[in-house]
Amino acid sequence: IIYLAAGNTAHAPAVVHDWLYTSGELRRSIADAVFLEAMKAAGIAWLRRWAMYAAVRAMGWRYYK
């Protein structure tokens, strides 16, 4: 449902977030916070960025490292 509401947006923040997840350079919580801040800087609307942030916080553990 989150993807249907917010999918195909925030491409640049998502690339950074995916790299941080893959590299393991930062704790997952920090990588997710970087994603949230990058979406804000990219001008993603508040509700959309918080929905996407909530999704990575809830399910991101499956993909971290």
Steps between C-alpha positions, in 0.01 A plus 500: 500500500785739581649442156169573331477831687864605478666278243706630212610806698811601694737323261820680607431462875417133439832440323691648793292298746550176306876558487511562875304179559724298270826638633413472867707814559241639741250349741166434337327767708750761379463389137123537535540846653724600207226379264241712681721810489590443133132478411437827682786666310358363173166667571297185561174588675485438876238224491669313216846512656372387839310212340815390319710544814252294704516226239880473510499508881242221514637273229855613430659246733434240229735676258765658723849368414 
